[in-house]
Each structure stands twice: as C-alpha cells, then as structure tokens.
Amino acid sequence: MLKMNKKIVTLIIVVVCATIIFGIKFFKEDSIKDFNLQISEKTIGHPHAPIRIIEFVDFQCPSCASGFKYLKKFMREHPNTILLRVKYFPLTSIHKHALISARYAECASRQDKFWPFYDLLFKHQGQWSGLDHAAPIFESIAQKADLDFEKLNHCLEDKKVDELIEENKEYGSSLGVKSIPTYFVNGRITVGNKSLRLELDRLIKDFQEHI
C-alpha cells in the first residue's frame, strides 16, 4: 500500500511539473502572439484574422521598405487574413535617421495618423535616407499626412516618445530580434522578406486546403 502511494505521489509530481513547464512554454509563445486585441494606432487588419504578424521595423532600412510593399500587396490580395502590428527597432548604429524617423512616426500615431505616415515614409525613403538632415522631408511628409504641427513639435520634444521606442527595441531583442526586417508570424520568428513570403504562402495554402 505504501509503495502504491509513493507511485501515485510520484506520478502526481511528474504531471504537475509537466503542466507547469507546458504552461510556461505556452505563456511565452502566446505572449509573442498577443495583440491585446485592442486595435491600436499601430495595428491594422481584421481583429480576428487567422494570420497575426508583429513587424519590427527600421524606417531607413531598404529591406523594410520592400517588405512594406509586399505586405501591402498581400493584404490587398487577401483581405481580412492579416492583423499586422508594427513595433520600432531602429538600428541607430548604421542608420543615421532611424531614431528620428521612428520618433516622427510615433508622433503621427498620437494624432491617429500612423498608417498614412508609415506609408509615406517608405514611399519617399529614397528622398531622405541619404540626406545629412532629413527633418525637412519628414515635415513635408507630416504635412501630406495632415498632422497638426503644434502637436507634432510638442511630441517630438517628449522624452517618453524615445522611451517607448527603446521599449519596443528591448522587447524585440528579448524575443531574439537581431536584424531587420524581422516578423513574428503567428508566433513564429521570420527573418527577412524571402522568409516572410515563404511563410505567408505556406499559411495561405494551408487555409485554402482546409476550406
């Protein structure tokens, strides 16, 4: 009887430990997928879309601009299939305007104009990326995006904006982001545009086969 009780206790301990380990793993994976399901200024798409993407972006990165064009085309061709959230990951060591462009984008988001600004930043990347001083171009883009300049200038001086950008970058680093563009597609890390295309093509094919 005593031996049986020991076996039962051992079995219970094993089950509990396995449950805890699985729970931790599930929580970690789920946190990557988590969008809080409150559509924010930097999230676009259908709230119940089967494909959820977190994009870590540097606006001065040419590959990020290519990824932007591809994702825009993909979302147009496959409406309601993607929920996309953008997070900042400025590589300030190699891109002179990475931080200031993210700063402008965040200030645009605080006027509910993130997506028009995001779109225009990438469309005009070739005009500002090689400049010594890109602020005049950013101001021109802000004008096209119909931003309130008084609010914009106040926001650009707000230290909390830089803190938020740095928090985004630290979060990305904690998930293993080392280069950009990096995407998390349904929780799966996907580095570069070629990998993104392959992953989205695979997912769309799977969805179509199960329809």
matplotlib code that plots the C-alpha trace (Angstrom):
import matplotlib.pyplot as plt

x = [0.0, 2.9, 4.6, 1.4, 1.0, 4.6, 4.0, 0.8, 2.6, 5.5, 3.0, 1.2, 4.5, 5.5, 2.2, 2.3, 5.8, 4.9, 1.9, 4.0, 6.6, 4.0, 2.2, 5.4, 6.1, 2.5, 2.6, 5.8, 4.6, 1.2, 2.8, 4.5, 1.1, -0.6, -2.1, -4.2, -6.9, -7.4, -6.8, -4.2, -2.9, -0.1, -2.2, -4.1, -6.2, -9.1, -9.1, -10.0, -7.6, -6.0, -2.6, -1.1, 2.1, 4.3, 6.8, 9.9, 10.9, 13.6, 12.2, 15.6, 16.1, 15.7, 14.6, 11.9, 10.6, 10.5, 8.7, 6.2, 5.4, 5.0, 2.7, 0.6, 0.1, -0.6, -3.2, -4.9, -5.0, -6.0, -8.4, -9.2, -6.5, -3.8, -3.6, -0.4, 1.2, 4.3, 7.0, 10.1, 13.6, 15.8, 19.4, 20.9, 24.5, 24.1, 21.1, 21.5, 17.8, 16.4, 15.6, 14.2, 12.0, 10.6, 10.1, 8.0, 6.1, 5.2, 4.1, 1.9, 0.3, -0.6, -2.6, -4.2, -2.2, 0.4, -0.6, -0.6, 2.8, 4.2, 3.1, 4.7, 7.9, 8.6, 7.3, 9.7, 12.6, 14.9, 14.4, 15.5, 17.7, 20.9, 20.5, 22.6, 19.4, 16.2, 13.9, 12.6, 11.4, 9.8, 8.0, 6.9, 5.5, 3.8, 2.1, 0.9, -0.4, -2.3, -0.6, -1.1, 2.3, 1.9, 1.1, 3.8, 6.6, 5.5, 5.5, 9.0, 10.4, 8.7, 11.2, 8.5, 8.5, 12.1, 11.4, 8.6, 10.8, 13.5, 11.0, 9.9, 13.5, 14.2, 11.1, 12.3, 15.7, 14.1, 12.4, 15.6, 15.4, 18.9, 18.4, 15.5, 13.1, 12.1, 8.5, 6.7, 4.1, 1.6, 4.4, 7.0, 10.1, 10.6, 13.7, 13.8, 11.4, 12.1, 11.3, 8.2, 6.9, 7.5, 5.7, 2.7, 2.5, 2.5, -0.2, -2.4, -2.1, -2.9, -6.0, -7.2, -6.8, -9.0, -11.8]
y = [0.0, 2.3, 1.5, 2.2, 5.6, 6.5, 5.7, 7.8, 10.7, 10.4, 10.3, 13.4, 15.3, 14.4, 15.5, 18.8, 19.5, 18.8, 21.0, 23.9, 23.5, 23.4, 26.4, 28.5, 27.5, 28.2, 31.6, 32.6, 31.6, 33.2, 36.5, 36.8, 36.3, 38.7, 41.8, 42.6, 42.6, 46.3, 47.6, 50.4, 53.2, 50.9, 47.8, 47.3, 44.5, 42.3, 41.7, 38.0, 37.4, 33.9, 35.4, 37.7, 39.5, 41.6, 43.5, 45.0, 47.9, 50.5, 53.1, 53.7, 50.0, 49.3, 45.7, 47.0, 49.2, 46.2, 44.2, 47.1, 46.9, 43.2, 43.2, 45.9, 44.0, 40.7, 42.3, 43.8, 40.4, 38.5, 40.9, 40.1, 37.4, 39.5, 41.5, 43.5, 45.3, 47.4, 47.9, 50.1, 48.6, 51.5, 50.4, 53.7, 52.4, 52.0, 54.2, 57.9, 58.8, 55.6, 57.1, 60.4, 58.7, 56.4, 59.5, 61.2, 58.0, 57.7, 61.3, 60.7, 57.7, 60.0, 62.0, 58.8, 59.2, 56.5, 54.5, 57.4, 58.4, 54.9, 54.6, 57.9, 57.3, 54.2, 55.6, 58.5, 56.6, 57.2, 61.0, 61.3, 58.2, 59.6, 63.2, 64.7, 66.4, 64.6, 66.7, 68.9, 65.8, 64.4, 67.8, 67.6, 64.1, 65.3, 68.0, 65.4, 63.2, 66.3, 66.4, 69.2, 70.8, 72.4, 69.0, 67.4, 69.7, 69.3, 65.5, 65.4, 67.0, 64.5, 62.1, 59.5, 59.0, 57.9, 55.7, 53.9, 53.4, 51.9, 49.7, 48.4, 47.6, 45.9, 43.8, 42.8, 41.9, 39.8, 37.8, 37.2, 40.0, 40.8, 42.2, 43.8, 43.3, 40.6, 39.4, 37.1, 35.3, 33.5, 33.5, 32.1, 34.2, 35.0, 37.0, 38.8, 39.2, 35.9, 34.0, 36.1, 35.4, 31.6, 31.6, 33.6, 31.4, 28.3, 29.6, 30.7, 27.3, 25.6, 27.7, 27.1, 23.4, 23.4, 25.5]
z = [0.0, 0.9, -2.3, -4.3, -2.5, -3.4, -7.0, -7.1, -5.4, -7.9, -10.8, -9.5, -9.1, -12.7, -14.1, -12.1, -13.3, -16.9, -16.6, -15.2, -18.0, -20.7, -19.1, -19.1, -22.8, -23.8, -22.0, -23.7, -27.1, -26.5, -25.4, -28.8, -30.5, -28.1, -29.6, -26.5, -29.1, -28.8, -32.3, -31.7, -33.9, -35.0, -35.8, -39.0, -40.4, -39.2, -35.4, -35.9, -38.9, -39.0, -39.6, -37.0, -37.6, -35.4, -37.6, -36.1, -38.3, -39.1, -41.5, -43.0, -43.9, -47.6, -46.9, -44.6, -47.4, -49.7, -47.0, -46.7, -50.4, -50.3, -47.2, -48.6, -51.8, -49.9, -47.6, -50.7, -52.4, -49.2, -47.3, -43.7, -43.4, -41.6, -38.4, -38.6, -35.7, -36.0, -33.4, -33.7, -34.0, -35.1, -35.9, -34.9, -35.3, -39.1, -39.9, -39.1, -39.4, -37.8, -34.5, -35.7, -38.4, -35.6, -33.5, -36.2, -36.8, -33.2, -33.0, -36.1, -34.3, -31.4, -33.9, -35.3, -38.5, -38.1, -41.2, -43.6, -42.2, -42.3, -45.9, -46.9, -45.0, -47.0, -50.3, -50.0, -48.3, -51.3, -50.9, -47.3, -46.5, -47.9, -46.6, -43.8, -42.5, -43.1, -40.9, -43.7, -45.6, -42.5, -42.1, -45.7, -45.1, -41.9, -44.0, -46.5, -43.7, -42.4, -39.0, -36.5, -36.4, -33.0, -31.5, -33.6, -32.4, -28.8, -29.2, -30.8, -27.6, -25.4, -23.8, -23.4, -27.1, -27.1, -24.1, -25.9, -29.0, -26.8, -25.0, -28.4, -29.3, -26.0, -26.4, -29.8, -28.5, -25.8, -28.5, -30.4, -33.0, -34.2, -37.7, -39.6, -41.0, -38.6, -38.3, -35.9, -38.0, -35.7, -33.1, -35.4, -36.0, -39.6, -40.7, -44.0, -46.8, -48.6, -45.4, -44.9, -48.4, -48.0, -44.6, -45.9, -49.0, -46.8, -44.5, -47.3, -49.0, -45.7, -45.3, -48.8, -48.5, -45.4, -46.9]

ax = plt.figure().add_subplot(projection="3d")
ax.plot(x, y, z, "-o")
ax.set_aspect("equal")
plt.show()
